Amino acid sequence: MSILNPRDAAERDNGTPAGAPTDHGWSLWSGGSCSITRCLDQPVAAIERTRGLSRPPYWQPYCAEHARARGVERDDEELVWTADFLQPRGRAGSMRGRKEASS
């Protein structure tokens, strides 16, 4: 299972990532600012990234909006996958009803 892309592992398995975001390198975070350029919002979560074998890992913090864009959100004192992240790729809601419309 890939720590950096749990969605890929989920597609091979049953459609949902195994475990919580914390099982994939995410952690609750406070202090500092979001790692997205020009975003000054307070971070709520961070993911541990690696630069390679010879360099130490580092934390990349994200505010609520940017964490959500990566499929993670804070629910009280834990991190959970967002509903959008858990929805299988290629199953957009806009395609629903198409069959009825063509009948």
Secondary structure, 3 states (H helix, E strand, C coil): CCCCCHHHHHHHCCCCCCCCHHHHCEEECCCCCCCCCCCCCCEEEEEEECCCCCCCCEEEEEEHHHHHHCCEEEECCEEEECHHHHCCCCCCHHHCCHHHHHC
